[in-house]
C-alpha cells in the first residue's frame, strides 16, 4: 500500500504488490472488465464468480472500500447506518483514482493506497476461485477468495445486499 496521492497504479503495480506479499493469482487482459457484467461476459463466467471493489465516501469525504460479490448491489443507507454514518455516496471517478490509486472499473480488492476503510462481505468467503478488478478496465485479477481473510482479518461484515436484476 502506498499513501502518495499523486501515484497512479495499474496492472503492473498490482502484480508487484502480489509478488512482494506472496499472494498467488493471475492478472489477465480481457476485452472489458469495467463492470461485473462486462467482466463476466469477457471471461464467459457466471456473475457470481466476480468480486467487485466499490469505493464510497462518507459525509466527511473519507473513503470506504466495499468488497462484495458482483451479483449483489449494496443497500447503501442500511450499510451507512451499520458503520455509524448517516449517509454515504458513490465516489466519483477522480476520487476513486485519488484514494485507491487505481482507475474506476479496475480497482482490485488488494494493494490500494493506505487510509481507505475496507469492508469485505462475508458472503464472498463462500466462493473459491474468483475474478476481480485487475488494475485497469481491461484487466482482471483471478485469485482464491480465502486470500482476503489474510489481508483483512478484521474487516468482514455481513453486508446488507440485494440481488441484481
C-alpha positions, 0 to 999 in steps of 0.5 A: 500500500502506498499513501502518495496521492499523486501515484497512479497504479495499474496492472503492473503495480498490482502484480508487484504488490502480489509478488512482494506479499506472496499472494498467488493469482493471475492478472489477465487482459480481457476485452472489458472488465469495467463492470461485473457484467462486462467482466463476466461476459469477457471471461464467459463466467457466471456473475457470481464468480466476480468480486467487485471493489466499490469505493464510497465516501462518507459525509466527511469525504473519507473513503470506504472500500466495499468488497462484495460479490458482483451479483449483489448491489449494496443497500447503501443507507442500511450499510451507512447506518451499520458503520455509524454514518448517516449517509454515504455516496458513490465516489466519483471517478477522480476520487476513486483514482485519488484514494485507491490509486487505481482507475474506476472499473479496475480497482482490485480488492488488494494493494490500494493506497493506505487510509481507505476503510475496507469492508469485505462481505462475508458472503464472498468467503463462500466462493473459491476461485474468483475474478476481480478488478485487475488494475485497469478496465481491461484487466482482471485479477483471478485469485482464491477468495480465502486470500482476503481473510489474510489481508483483512482479518478484521474487516468482514461484515455481513453486508446488507445486499440485494440481488441484481436484476 
